[in-house]
């Protein structure tokens, strides 16, 4: 009799353990999805301003044209079952949008009607980097590792490059007859804009490049996964300089820097905006925004505007590096915008157009730099 | 959530990436190396489990003796077998515990694979916040997702699912102690099939990198089991209840 409780426990144990094991399996699935996985949010396409109209993409795959003077929606176009990371670009009478499902679409700027889509059927790899338009050609880098050149009017394929990397998530840069593209495996390739063939020069770094290339004269600036910003002279095999020179920065230079009057302004995921002399790589100043800087800064009336991921927007004096946070219109303790900022933003006539990452109530915000406040916000999601 | 990443999530991610750099940029080899490391860390537990299995094997003559003696009295047979297990300090289902302990590792590895391979832009951006400032780590980014024809970040590899299910079945069969009655036999039989089947199915819906971890972990388990217990254990064992129908509940 003394063994009875032990035995009854033993008899129940197999079934209990079996049930525990079976219950754990769905738990693995749920845990993995809860604790992070292959989640795609709503993309982080930036805003574009042209002739009084703001073009923005919402997290639910809509392209929206908004009249900036009366905040009215001119038209919208919905891409189903996809998100948009690439900022829409306007050229002539068309708006070009690259989608994460791997299609490029041209919409008319007046009514948002589809003019053409490439490819006509199927898709190329996911488009993450913003395409570039030059010489009546739109250049797109794709997640299949190739650069595509399409005719802007009809969307016909002019050429596609050989695969340059496992995937291309950066934007190409067109300079004259050459297109430059940076890759995650640490290359800068030069392609002919006419044929897409690789030209003789390429640059190879020890670590991959995180950001798209920007140029000033014959120098390319871009951020690397080794936590440095690189300045590369076209034609050279060695970097002109790396910033910081000794110890790496606190994180990646994810956003493409901007260059103005010989100074490079580079936002870093360590939360700092650095001003660097383009010629020497010497640091002029740094501004601590506190949280990661994902979007590129913009210059408005000789003032630098930078936003951090937490939703704070700062106005910075480009000469001194002194800055001021734009206050939240409702609560001074909260960030300027009550949502994350990841998308690149544009500016026109003293106004900055910023899209937030609020998943429920995705909005476009307009910041008046002179007044130092958010003057209006508009819902982008339906 | 932060504690999770601090203690398990981020260390697994960074070790995996560092291993990848050390092993010539091969993320697949890094997963295999990490599997071996995890196996080494959990060795005390594995050893205990192996001792238990070995003890069960050694007890087989006594079990068969009991089955002969009390074959017609199931209740008495159960009592005597349980007594035997208790005296030997053996847990017939001890093989589950190493698996349960690996549970957090699976989640961490799943996260590490998805983030390290940066299958989406969000994953890549999120990765930036989780990397240590080791040079070896920053130089390894981004990782090559291809290994032996597998895309380690993609799902739905049927061959890998079969390998995972098959190796899990073999490993379980090697360690699963004989049932003491037809009802337990029925449960054991279902479990022996269900677990490999479930993991095979999970493998189809998870990135191949995690499937690779499971497959390698199972193969290492089989090898250890083979050498530690001196053979295939219960792999070729046929239960005396296998043809006995189970009546009622």
Interface residues (C-beta under 8 A of the other chain):
Chain A: X3 X6 X7 X10 X11 X13 X14 X15 X17 X18 X20 X21 X22 X24 X25 X28 X29 X31 X32 X35 X36 X37 X38 X39 X40 X41 X44 X85 X128 X166 X169 X184 X185 X206 X207 X208 X225 X226 X227 X248 X250 X251 X252 X254 X269 X292 X294 X342
Chain B: X1 X4 X9 X78 X79 X82 X83 X85 X86 X92 X93 X96 X99 X100 X103 X106 X107 X110 X111 X114 X115 X119 X120 X121 X122 X123 X124 X125 X126 X128 X129 X133 X135 X138 X139 X141 X142 X144 X145 X153 X184 X187 X188 X190 X191 X194 X195 X198 X199 X202 X205 X206 X207
